[in-house]
Amino acid sequence: MGWGNIYRRRMKVFSVALVIYLDYKALQQREKWASKSKSSALWEKAHQRNARRVLNLIIELEGLWVKLGQYLSTRADVLPQAYTTLLKQLQDSLPPRPLEEVHGTIERELGKSMDELFSKFIESPLATASIAQVHRATLMDGQEVVVKVQHEGIKTIILEDLKNAKSIVDWIAWAEPQYDFNPMIDEWCKEAPKELDFNREAENTRKVSTNLGCRNGDGDGTSSHRVEVLIPEVIQSTEKVLILEYMDGIRLNDFESLENFGANKQKIVEEITRAYAHQIYIDGFFNGDPHPGNFLVSKEAPHRPILLDFGLTKSLSFPMKQALAKMFLASAEGDHVALLSAFAEMGLKLRLDIPEQAMEVTNVFFRTTTPATEAFENVKSLNEQRTKNMKVIQEKMKLDPKEVKRFNPVDAFPGDIVIFSRVLNLLRGLSSTMNVRIIYLDIMRPFAEHVLQGTIYKAPAVNAQWVCDTPVHSAAEAKLRQLLIDLGNDDKILGIQVCAYKDGEVIIDTAAGVLGKYDPRPVQPDSLFPVFSVTKGVTAGMLHWLVEKGKLRLDENVANIWPEFGCNGKDLIKVHHVLNHTAGLHNALSEIRSENPLLISDWNECLKRIAASVPETEPGQHQLYHYLSFGWICGGIIEHASGKKFQEILEEAFIHPLNIEGELYIGVPPGVESRLATLTVDRNDLTKVSQIGNRPELPSSFQTAAILESIVTLPALFNMLNMRRAIIPAANGHCSARALARYYAALADGGLVPPPHSSSFQPNLGSHDHIPKFPSLKVTRRHRGRRNKGVLSFLRNPYQKIPNRSMDPQDGDCGISATGQNTTGLDCGSSGCTINTSGSRGNGNKHQNSDHHEIFSGKGIYDVFLGAGDYANMALPDGMFGLGFKRSRSKEGSYIGFGHSGMGGSTGFCDMNNRFAMAVTVNKMSFGAATRSIIELVCSELDLPLPQDYVPPTDGGPNTERPLIN
């Protein structure tokens, strides 16, 4: 093809594109003055004439544009009928190439004359497509075949068409930035040229046929995943000629023949969909061009689909295959955390935090297909949903109407998703054309589940990478890892982290297992685990930090700090009563569990309720575990005493001084979803609940039956995105074991910050942005220099929300209103956690150890935390709690340290006498037997006293006798 022809071809493409664009833009203006009925007629006429323009251009140019036309012809679910009706003829055939050209290519490629190759060659082609022409023939041995012959000069044409398509997409992105299809065209430019090598297509055909079991009828050997399709056998191939077994079949668009042969259109399309689900999720290798022309239906019962043309295929890496399966199942389950995690794993990046809109768009992706007869209503519904989503973005980012039209919420679109998306859209168009309804969530789900379940729980015995490959710091760690392998093989743990400090140095830092039951990614040292009541030890530390800063006193009445709290007989409750669990509010907020568990994610509502609560006992008289109310009382005290937000104090007191950014949160921010471990339950422990007796130190609303209910319901509740983002100071900590152990290592040394955490794992502890940043908005040349300052501010911190709360009580109202006094920092209402940038720092602005050598002023804090020595009068002497922490005793009964465990088995504690600190985080919730055995081993190896909480029962009974719940 000469440069003159190339230029003329390019000009034709751009001329038609410009004419169509201007036609529709003019119609948009014209319809403003037209009646509704006349407007519909105008649009229909516009579709007719522009569809005709597109068809004429494609027939004239052929090449790549035929494939585009074939794709558009299948999209009856979203395109006007005028386009699909006219372009449908491209599925059948184009004008044939001269027979001399076909014969010449065959003889050159195969090195023999036509007479030597075939006993019969049908001159009239079966089909002429964009790249090749197909003829029926008979080999010299009598086998009937089809011969696919590449058009002469098509390679030059295809490459030129790709350049033109890329230019058009660039122009559209410039003119209408919300329609930026560059990721799609970039992937197509990479994949389309591969179709020009028929040797590659032959190999692809053999591979897909083998994967689907078309030759041996077996496939992956799993009956539930067997697919009933046929694929022609490859006979011979060269770069430009492909000879395949001939299969006599009915075209998909030949509805009359399908009916005459008794073929069931619904079952045919369902089986095609199953075949593609198998290719994508199980094989990770799939045909990327499922338009109707690439299928036949066998004439013999049971009328199986025949799959043709494997020139455009896509190979997926195993992590990408997992991410796609995870995205599908997240959509099916409405799991926002898993969806955002899947996006991160596959490299799909958003410019702002819009989990609800992301879920809606994904649901559209996997929605049930609609017949062509419902196409108009379907398009209308999709447009309404898109308008609704863009309105949310507009309000969230404070964009004007023009800005929102130019805003694209996607920052990075991975190339692997392009062909995957194309396949789903083509299958959707296929079902619409066939006028059938396909329920993707039912048909594809078993295949997606297979991807994850196939690796989901590979016990250590069959998974050499089950323990994260990090250096062994000590002999104790080597033995610990073997214990973890044994526990993993016994199915006692799913994912786990263990970290320990001795004398200020890291001696254990091990991660093992997987992030969740349906998340086979390995646990890493920086993975974030929900640790439930372990959070109380951090919240208590924050309150003590404020005491040391002179913001409040332990013997001060809470009502002096928080006036609204003083009603209903709570005026005598002191700060130390709260920390010692003797405030008499042990059952407060327990009604939320039955009323609406989601209320605990509402910061304002919970503060209001705790301020209005009524004590059941006199303060200081009875120690009963304040399992839920503890955090809210402490949270209210912290905010009122400091005049700052809870999260600001957490960061100022511990996160930045300890250099644990990004690895300890109470309420996670957007952007960390891919590091979150998912909770599950050890079902075997549930069968032992009857062996647990009532515990007198626990309140009446938190005895055996309630504990069982919590263990069963908490995983589902706390796996939800809005729960993970909520500030729940008693129960919603998310951390790594190495961050938690570092916190307790500092406490074990009287508040002295340990040396930097030694680890070869990247990223190192403290190197994450504590508040992940979203990508900034890319500006087109047309709008350079005209960015909206408000937009930029929002994009730097898109989850920012400045609260406007007033804590002044209403007359006669002892509760607080739905607003509060602080207008900086962080607010976590029912919608989740939002953070002010002024209270958080990235890597470039952290507090370094040289600036902050300690978080507390010395070993005098031991008596404070334990409620001993000068502080003994503030804590019940025989109670299991000191001032905010669980007391650790030796078998002789003396204090050796303090800490806090959480529901399910996670724990953190320190031994102040031996300068030892340890943390364990788990995602398989149990009654703590595995945690006990881990701590018992480590203490034994280090010759340290074993805290009584972790001593196994002496009667040989189950370790569920004293579950680790506080």
N, C-alpha and C positions, 0 to 999 in steps of 0.2 A: 504493500500500500504506500503510494507516494505521499509526499508532504501536502500536495494539493488536495488529495482525497481526505487526508487526516483533517486538514483545516476545514474543508467543506462539511465533513461529518460532525466536527465540533460545533460549527456554526449552526447547523440544523438542530442539534440538541439544545443549545442555549437559546435559540430563537423560539422554539416551541415551549421551552420551560418558562421563558419570559412572557410569552403571550398568555399562557395558562394562568400564571401568577397575576398578571394585570387584569385578566378577565374576572377572576374571583375577587380581587380587590375592588374593582369597579362595581361589581354586583353587591358587595358589602355596603357600599355607599348608597347604591340605588334602592336597596330594600328598605332603607330607613323611611322612604316616602311611599312604599307600596303596602297594600293591604296584605293580611296574612295569607289569604288564598292565592293572590297574585304572586306573592313572594315565593311560595312553594313551587309554583309553575316556573318562575324565573330560575330557581335553583335547579330544577329538573332539566330544563333546557341547557343550562350551563354545563351540567354534568354530561349530558349527551354529546354536546359539541366538543368538550375537552377530552372526553373518553375517546371519541373518534380521532382527535388530534394525536393522542398518545398511541392508539393502535396503528395509525398510518405511519407514524415515525418508527415504531418498533418493526413493522413489516419491511419498511424501506432499509433500515439500518441492520436489522438482525443482531447477531453477536450477543453481547451481554444483556442488551435491552430486552431480548426475548425472555431471559430468566426473570428480569424485573416484572415483565408483563405477566408471566406465569404466576409469579408470587402474588401480584395484585389481584389476579383473577380468582384466587382462592379465598380472598378476604371478604367474603359476603357478609361476615359478621360485623364489619366496620366500614366497608366502602359502599358508596351508592350503587344501586343495582345497575345503572348505566355502565359503570366501569367493569363490573364483574361479568355482565352479559356480553359485552363486546370483546373483552380480553380473553374470554373463555376459549375462543377459537385457537388461541396460541397453545393450548394444552394438547391439541390434536396434532397439527403439523404446519410447517411453513412450506413455501414453495420449494420443490426439490432441487438439489444440485444436479448439474449435468452428469450423465452416466459415465462419460469419458473421464471426468475428474475422479469419480468414485473408483472406477477400475484402475486408473493410474496410481492412486494412493495405495490400493490393496496390493498391487503387483510390486510396487517399490518397497513397501514395508515387509511383505512376506517373501519376496525374492522368487516368486513363481508366477506363472501366467494364470489367468482366471480358469482356463481349462484344466490346468494341473491341480488347482485347489478345489474346485467345486464341480460336482456333476450337474448341479442345477443352481442358477442364481436368478432370483426374481428381480426383474429390472425396476418394477414399481416399488418405491420404498414403503416400508411399514410406517415410518414417521421421519420427519425432518425437524430437528431441534436446533437449538442455538449453536451448538458446538459440532454436532455430528449428524449423520444420516444413517438410518438402520434399514437393512435389507434382509429378507428371508432367503436362506440358501440351504443346499444339501451338500455335505462333504462327500468325498470320493468313497468313503466307507458306508454311505447311506444315512448317516446321522443328520437329522434336521437341526439347523442352527440359525442364529441371527448374527449378522455381521454389522458392527458399528464402525463407521468410517468417519474420521475427522475431516471437517471442511478445510480446503486449502486456504492458507493465509489467515486462519481464524485466530491464531495466537496474537498476531499484530493487532487485529481488530479488538480482541478482548482486552489487551493491555491498554489500548487507547481509550476504550469505553470506560475502563476503570478510572483513568485519569479524568475523563469528562464527568463521570459520576461524582468523583471526589470534589471537583470544582463546583458542581451544582450544590452539593451538600454544604461546602464552605460558604457559598453564597446565601443559602437558606439560613444557615446559622448566623450569618451577619445580619440578614434582614429580619429574621424572626428567631432571636436567640433561644427561646423556649423550645424550639424544634432543632436541637443540635444533634444530628445523626452521625457525627464524625466517628464515634467509637464503632458504630455499625459498619460504615464504609471502610474504615481502616482494617477491620477484621476481614471483610470481604475481599479487600485488595490483597490480603495475605493468603487467603484460602482459595479464591477462585482460580488463579493460575494453575493450581494443582490438578484441576479437572482436565487439563490439556495433556496429561500423561496417562495413556490408557493402561500402561503396565501398573501404574499405581492403582488405577481403578480395579484392575483384575485382582490385585492383592487385597484391596479393600473388600471386594465382593467375597473372596474366599474367607476372609477373616470374619465378616459379619455372618456369613453362612455357618461357619463353624461355631461361633458364639451362640447363635440361635438354635443350633442343633438341626439345621435343615437337611444335612446329609445323613446323620445317624439317628435323627428323631429323639436325641437326648438333651442337647443343650447343656445347661448347668446341672442337669440331673434332678432338679427340684421340681416336683410336679406342679406346685403352686405358681412357679415361674416359667413353666413351659409355654411357648408360644406356637401357634399353629399357622405358620407362614411358609411360603416357598421362595427360594432364590435360585435363579438359573446357575448351572455349573459353568465355570470358565473352561473353555476349550483351548484357546490360544490368545496371546496378546503381543502387541508391539506398542510403540509410543503412540501410534495414530490409528491402529486397527485393533478391535476387540471382537473375538468370536465367542459366543455364548450358546449354551443349550437353548433350543427353542421350546417355549412353553405357550400353549394355546390358552388364551384367556380373554376375558371380557373387560373392556375399558370401564373405569369407574363412572364416567359420565354417560355411559350407555345404559340409562335406567330401564329402557324397554327390555333389553337383553337380560339384564340382571333379574328382572321380574319373570321373564319367560323361563329362565333356568332355575327359578326358585331360590335365588341367593338373597340372604337376609342382610340388607344394608346396615342395620344397626350392629349386627355381630361382626360384619366385615370391618367397619371402622373401629369398633372396640378392639378387635384383634390387631389391627394396625397400630393403634395407640399402645397396646400392651407390648408389641414388638419394639416400639421406640422407647418405652419405659425400660425395657430390658437392656437395650443398647446403651441408654444414657446412664442408668443407675447401677446396673450390674456389670456391664462390660466396660463402660467408660469409653466407648468407641461407637459412634453413631453416624448414620447417613444424614447429611445436613440439607437435603433437598426433597422433602416429601410432598411434592405437588401432585395433583391427580394423574398427570401424564406418566408418573413413575410407578404406577401401580396397575396391576391387572387382577382379575378374579378368576380362579380356575373354574372351568366349566363342569368338572366332576364334583359331586358332593364329597366332602362338606363345604365346597366352594371357599377354599382358603385364599387369602390375599397373596399375590405374587409381587415381591419387592424387586424393583429395577433401579439401575443407575446409581452406582456408588462412587461417582467421581468426586463429589464434594462430601468429605467425611471429616469428623472432628474427633480428636483424641483428648481425653480429659485426664489430668493427673489425679492420683488417688485423693489428695486433700481437696481438690476442686470437686470431685465426685461426691465426697462427703459433705462439702458445703452446700452443693445443690440439693442433696437429699435432706439436709438439715433445714434449708430454706423451705422446701416443699412441706415437710412435717410441721415446721413452725407455723406456716400458713394454715395447715389443716387444724392445728391445735390452738391457734390464736396466741402463740407464745412469742411475745415481743422480744424477750431477752434472747431467745434462740435465733430469732430472725435477725436482729442487729448483730449478733455474734456471727451468723452465717455470712452476712454482708461483709463484715470485717475479714473473715477467713478467705473469701473469694476476691477481695480487693475492691469491692463496690463501696465507694465513699460518698457520703452525703455532706452537703454544705451546712446543714443545721439539724438540730435534734427534732425529728418529727416521727416518732415511733408509730403513732396511730395512722398517720398518712402512709408511712412505709408499709404497714400491714395491709391497708386497704388496696394499695397498688399491687402488692404481691397476691392478694386474694383475687384481684382482677386477672392477674397472670394465669392463675390456676382455676379460674371460674369454670363452671359447667358451660359447655358450648351451647349455642342456640341455633336452631334451624334458620335457614335463609329467610323464611317467612316472618321471623321475629327480628330480623336485622335492624330495621328502623328503630324499634323500641330499644334494642340493645345499644345502638350508637347513641341514642338520646340519653339513656341511663349513664353510659360512660362519660359523656360530655358533662352531664350534671355533676357527676362525682368529681371529675377533674376541676370543674369550676369551684366546687365546694372546697377541695383540697387547696387550690390556689388562693382562695379567700382566707383559709387558715394561715397560710404562709404570709399573705399580705398583712394580716392583722398582727401576726407574731413578729414580723420584721419591720412593721410600720412603713411599708412600701406604698407609693402611689400607684394608680392603675397602670400607668405606662411602665413603671419599674417592674411590677409583678409579671407583666407579659414578657419581659426580657429576662426574667430570673429563671435559671435552671438549677433545681435543688441537688442535682447529681454532679459531683465533682470528678469522680473517676469511675469509669464503666469498664470492667475487665473484658478483654477480647473474647475469652472463653464463653461468656454469657451471650455474645451476639448470635452465634450459630444456634445455641440452645434456645434462645428466644425466637429465632427464625423458625426452628422446628415446631415449637409449640404453636406459633401463630399459623404456620402452614397446616398443622393438624387441626387447629380450630377452624380454619377456613375450609378444610376438607370436609369436616363433619357438617359445617353449615351448608356447603354445596350439596352434600348427600342428603340434606334435610333430616339429620338425626341429632339426638341429644347425647353428648358424652359427658359423664361425670368424672372428671380427672381425679378428684380426691379419692374416689373409690378404686378406679382402675390402676392408677399409678402408685398408690400408697404402699402396697406390698413390696414393690420393687425398691422404693425409697427406704423403707424400713430395713430391707435386706442389707443395704449398704452399711447402715450403722450397726445393726445387730450382728453382722458378720464379724465385726471387729470390736464390738462394744464391750463384751467382756471377754477378752483373752487373758486368762489368768497368767501369772508370772511364769508358770511352767511351760507355756507355749508362746510367751512374748518376751523376747530378750531385752526389749526396751521398756519393760514395765517400770523399772526404777530409772529415774532421770539420771543421765550420765554426767554426774558432777563429781569432783574430787572427794575422796574419803578423808575426813579431817582427823579421825581417831579410830582406835581399835573398837571403841564402843559403837561408833557409827557403822563399822563393818558388820558387827554382830546385829545391830539394829536392822540393817538392810536385809539380812537373812531372815530375821523375824518378820519383817514386812512381807517378804516373799511368801513365807509360810502362811501368814494371815490372809494374803491375797489368794493363795491356792485354796484356802478353806472358805473363801467367799465372805470373809469377815470385814474386809475393807474394799472400797471401790476406788477412791482417790484419797490421797493423804499427803500431808507435809509434816515434817518433824524438824524442829530447830532447837538447839541448846547452846547456852553460853556457860563457860566455866572460867572464873577469874577474869572476866571481861573479854574473853576470846571465844570465837565460834569453835565449837567442837563437833557439832552435828548440824548439817543442813541438807536434808534429804527430801526429795519429792518423788512420789510414785503413784501408779495407777492412772485412771482416766478422769476427765472432768465431769462426766455424768453418765447415766444409764444409756442415754441416746447421744452422747457426745464422746466419741472415741479418742479425741485429742489427748495427748499425755498431760498430766499435771506437771507444771513447771514451778520453780521456786517463787516466781512472781504471780502465780495464780491466786485468785481471790476467793476465799471460802466464807460462807455465812456461818457465824460462830455463836449466834443466839446470846445466851447470858454471859458469855465471856466479855461481851460488850460492857457489862456492869462494872468490871474492873477498870476499864478505860474511863467510863463516865465518872466513877468515884475519884479516879486520879485527877480529872479535870477540876472537880470541886475542891479537892485538897490543894491543887495548884493555886486556885483563887484565894484560898485561906492563907497560903504562904505569901501571896501578893498583897495581903491586907484588904481584900475586897469583901470579906465576911469573916465571921468567927464560928467555930464549931458549936459553941454554947449559945449562939444567937437564935432567937425565935425566927422560924421561917417567915412568919407574918410580917416581921420587921423588914425583911428583904422583898417579900412578895405579898403586898397587903391583901390582895384578893384571896389568898390562901387561908387567911385567918378566920374565916367564917365556919359555922357548923361545928364548933368545939375544937378547932384545930389551932387555936391561938397559942397553946402552950407547947406545941411540937417544935423541937429545936433541930438544928442541922444535924447534930450527932445522932438524934433519934432516927432520922431518915437513913443515915449511913449504917446504923446498927440494926436496921429492920425492926425497930421497936416503936414506930410512929403510929401503929394501930390501923394502918390503911392497907393491910395485907390483901384484902379482897377487893380493894378499889379497882375499878375498871374491868372487873371480871365479867360484867354483864355484856361487854362488847363481843365476847366470844360467841354468844348465842344471838345477840342482836344484829350485829354486822361486823364480822372480823376485819373488813377493809377499813373500818374507822380508825384502827391503830396506825394507819398511814397518814392520818390527818393531824398534824401537829397542833393546830389551833383548837380543834375539837377536844383532843385528849387533855391539853392544858386546862381547858375550860372545865372539863369533867373532874379532873383531879382537884382543881381549886374548889369545886362544889361538893366534894366527897365528904362523907361523915366517918370519923374514926370509930372502930369497934372496941378498942381497949385504950386505957390511959397510956400516954407516951412514957416509954422507958420501962414498962412493966413486963411485957411479954415479947420475946423475939420470935416472930413468924415471918417467913420469907416473903418479901414484897416482890413477887416474881415479875409483875408488870408495872405496878405503880412506882417502884423505886426509880426507874429511869425518868418518868415524867416529872416526879417531884424534883429530882436532881436537875433535870433540864430546865425547869422553870426557875430554880434557884440560880443556876449558872447564868442564864440570860439576864435576870433581874439584877443580880449582884454585879455583873460585869458591864452591863449596858451594851453588850455585843451579842452577836448571834452564836448559837451553840457551835456551829462549824468553825467559826472564826477562832473561838477559844481552843478547840481541838487542834487546829493547825498551829496556832501560836504556842500552845503549851507543849505539844508532843511531836506533831508531824515534822515541822521544820527543824527543831533542835535535834531530833533523833535521826534526821535524814532518811525518813521512811515515806517520802512522797510517793503517791500512787499505789501504796500497799497497805494502807489502813484507813478505812472509812467507816463512818456511821451514817449510812445513806450514801449510795454510790452516785457519782455524777454521770452524765451521758458520756459515752466514748470508751468505757472500760468493759463493755459487755462481753467481748471476746475472751476476757481473762476470768470470767465468773464460772465457778464450779456450780453444778446443778445438784440439788438435794434429792436423795432417795431414801428409802427406809429398809432396814434389815428386818425382813418379814419373820425370820426365825425368832428374833427377840420378842416380837409381838405375842408369840405363843406362850411366853414365859411371864406375861404380865400378872397372871393370877398368883404368882409366887411372891409378888411384891406386897408387903403389908402397908397399912397406912403409916405415915411418918408424922410424928407430933410436931416437928419443926416447920411443917408446911401448912399453909392456910387451908381452910375447908374447901375452897374452890379449886385447889390444886393437889388433890389426892389421886389415888391410883386410876380411877376412871377418867379423870380430867387429863392425867399424864398420857394415858393411852390415846385419848382423843387428839391431844396435841401432836403426838408423834405421827399419827396417821394423817392429820390435816395440814400440819405446818409445812411439809415440803412443797405441796401444791401452792399454798398461800405465799410462801417466801421465795418461790421461784418466779413469781410475777414481777414484771418490771416496776410497776408503781410501788410495790412493797420494797423492793431492793433499793429504790431511790428515796424512800421515806426516812426521815430521822426518827428512829425509835430507840431512845437512849438506853433501854434495858435489854434490847434483843436484836438489833439490826446491824451489828458490826460485820464488816466484810474485810478480811485481811489475809495476808500471807503469814505462815508460821514464822518466817524470819523477821517480819516487822513486829509481830506480837512478842516474840522472844527477846527482841532488842529492847522493847519497852520494859519488860520485866527484868532484863539484865541491868538496865539503868536503875530500877527500883532496888534491886539486890545490892547495888553499890551505893545506896543512899541518895540516888538521883544523879550520879555521875554518868555522863554519856559515854558508852563504850567506844573504842576505836572503830574506824570504818569497817563495815561488814565485809569480811573477806570471802569472795566467791568468784569462781571463774565463769559463772553463768552470766550471760548478757541478756537483758540489761541488768546492771548491778542494782542492788537495793538503793532506792532513793533517786534513781536516774529517770524515772517516769515523770511526766508532767502530772502534778496532783490533780489538776483540772484539765483534761485533754482539750486541745484546741481543734476547732473545726476549720477546714480549709477556707481561705478568703475567697471572695467573689471575683471571678475572672471578668475583666471588662473588655468588651470589643473595642476596636479602634474607633467605631462610631460614637462610643460613649466614654472614651478615655478622658479623664480629668473632670468627669461629672458625677462621680460617686457620691451617694448620699452618706453623710457622716453618720447618721443614725444607723444606716444599714451596716456600715463598717464596724461600728461599735457592737452591734448585735452579732455580726458574724464572728467577731473575735471571741464572744462569749454568748452563744445563742440560747443558753438556758438561763440567762440572767433574768431575774424579776425583782424589782424593788418593792418590798412590801410596805404597806401603810397600816400599821397595827396600833391600836390604842388599848392599853390595859387598864384604863380607868373603869371601875365597876359602875354598872347602872345602879340607880337607887334601889335598894333592897335586893340586889343581885350579887351573890357572892362569887359568881363565876366570872370568867373573862369574856370579852366580846370576841368576835371572829377576827379582830385586828389586834395589833400589838405595837409597842412603843418604838421599836428599833427599825430604822429605815435603811440599814446597810447590811451587807453580808448575805445571809442565807435564809430562805423561807421554804419550808416543806409543808405544804398543805395537801389536800386530798389528791392533787394532780401530780405530786412528786416533789423532787428536790431541785431547788434552783439556787444558784450561787453567785455572789457578787465577786467580780474579779479583784476587788481591793483586798479581799481576804485570802487570796490564793496566789501561789507563785509557780512559775515554771522553773526549768533547770537553770536559767540564767540569773535567778534572784532568790536563791535559797539561803537560809541561815546555815552557816558552816559550823563545824565543831569548834573551830578556833574562837568563834564568837559566843558559843553557848556550851560550856563545859558541863553544865548540870541542868537538870529539870527540877530538882529539889535540892535543898541546901545541906543535907547531911543525913547521917544515920539515925538522927532523932525521928525521922519519919517512920521508922519501924514501929515505935510505940504508938504513933498516931494511927497508922494503918491497922495495927492489931488491937487497938483499944487497950493498951497495956501501959505500965509505968505511970507517968503523970496523967495519962488519959484513961486510966482504968475505970474511973467513975463515969465515963461516957459510954461504956459498953457493958453488957451483962457478962459477968465473969465466965460463966460456963457455956455461953452461946457459941454457935459455930461461926458467927460473923464477928469481925472486929468493926472498924469504921469503913465500910464499903467493900471490904475484901473478906473472902473466906479464910479463916485461920487454918494454917497447916500445923499439925502437931506430930511429934514423934510418937513411937509406941509407948514411951514413958510418959507422954502427956505434955511435954514442954513445947513451946512455940519454936518452929524452925523456919517458918516463912508464911507466905500468903499468896492468894491468887483468886481465880474464878473460873469455874467450868460452865459449859453451856449444854443445853438440851441436845442430845445426839452424840456427844463424845468429844467435842473440841474443848480444849483447855489451855490455860496459861498460868504459870505460877513461878515463884522464885523461892530459893532457900537462902535466906540472908546470912546464915552462919557460915555457909560454904561458898558464898558468892556464885550461886548456881541459878540459872533460869532456863525454863523450858516451855515450849509451846507445841501443841498438836492440833492440826486442823483436819477435819474429815468431812466428806460429803455423803457418806452412807450412815444415816442416823441409827444409832443403837443405844443400848443402855451403858455403854462405855467399857465393855470387857476388853476390846482391842486396845483402847487407850491405856487402861490399867496395865496390861501386859507390857506395853511399850515403855511406860514410865518405870515399871518394876525392873525391866531389863537394864535401862540406862542407869538408874540409881545403883543397882547391884554392880554393874561394871565400873562405876566411878566410886564405889564404896561410900555412897551417900545414904543418909537415913531416908526411908520411904515414907512419905506423908501418909497418914492413916486413911485418908480418903481413897488412896489408890491401893490399899492392902486388899488382896482378894479374900473372900469369905473363908474362914478357918474350918467350916464344917463340910467343905467339899461341894457345897451347893453352887448354884449358878451365880455368875457375876452380876445378875440383875437385881440382887438383893438391895443394893444401894445404887440406883442409877445416877450417873453423873448428870445432874440437871441444874446444879447451882454451885 
